[in-house]
Amino acid sequence: MAVTITSNAKHKGNRNRNKAIQYLLAIITVYLEKHGMPQSKKRPGTHHQQQHTPGNNPQRSNHKRLEIAGMIFFSIIGLLISYFIAGANIYWLIAGAAIGVVTGYFFTRQMRKALLKK
């Protein structure tokens, strides 16, 4: 008789465990039906992707820094070249720095385009 009680207790334990697993699976399926699963990009329908406006694009700030650093670098190069060519004349130094800034801007824009090309 003790054997049958133990055997019934084991079966009861398995039934309770199975009920608990079924309950958890039911909760998971209700949650997934309510919140939805991510869709494959190959399936038709709308695909919600994170959109970055020009104001909050995280990559844009890095590119601005690159352009500013390039303009500063080339303005210093322009200053040095104009100093060695024309001496300490202030007008030639300003012109050399301005030409260096413009050159640095366009050079870094081309460099950025080349780096971002995929």
ABEGO torsion letter per residue (X at the ends): XAAAAAAAAAAAAAAAAAAAAAAAAAAAAAAAAAAEBBBBAABBEBBBBBBBBAAABAAAAAAAAAAAAAAAAAAAAAAAAAAAAAEABAAAAAAAAAAAAAAAAAAAAAAAAAAABX
